[in-house]
Amino acid sequence: MKKILFILLAVIGLVSCKKTPDTVAVPFETVQYYFSITTVTSTTSHKIMDQATFESLFDAGFTMDSQQAPLDFSKEFVIAIVYPVTDVQTKLAPVSLMKENNSLVYTYSVTKGQKMSSTSRPSLLIRVDKKYDAPLQVIEVQN
């Protein structure tokens, strides 16, 4: 009788255990030296899968130290966050990119500083290998 009770409790214990969702950190690289050429009135996010779409949204800035590898949309895609024009110092920074239950969850931080005498259009771009492509969810956290 004790053996049957032990087996029953073991089965109940195994059935009650829930499998946690698969969560994997996705590697990415920040893309620099591009600026947004679009006008936005609220924060927007884009998952850009091809060169033509990228060029319709961003232009390359010229700098002497732009030594990053060129974008290769046959192997990677870009996730972009674009803020409206502001006169407040605004820094956007990637926090994490995770693959959870067949979705990409991108978290980035926003740090706001002093009012400036000029304006800027803050943006944040990251490149991701296409093998991680999935529907995108973007989460903003304030610093």
C-alpha positions, 0 to 999 in steps of 0.5 A: 500500500505504501508503494502505491501511495508513493507512486501516486504522489510521484506521478502527481508531483511530475504532472504538477511541474510546469515546463518553463518557457524556452528563453535564449539570449540572442547576440546582437551588435549596435549599429552606429553612424546612421541617422534617421531621415524620417519624421516621426511624432511618437516613438517608433520601432522597426524590424528592417529586413532589406536594404531598400527599406533601411535606406528609406529610413536611414542615411549614413553619417560621415565620420572618420572612425566609422569602421563597422562592417557594412550591413548584409541583409542576406544574413542579418536584419536591423531593429531600429528605435526612432524618437521624435525630434527633441531638445532634451538630451536623450540617450537610448541604449540596448539592454537585452534581446531574448528569444522567448516562445518563438518571439524576440523581446528587445529591451532598451533603456532611455536616459533623459538629461538636460534641455539643450539649445539645439535639437536631435532625433535620437535613434538606436539600431542593432543588427541581428543574425537572421537565424533569430528572426521572429515576431518582435516585441519592444520594451522601453525602460526608463533610467 
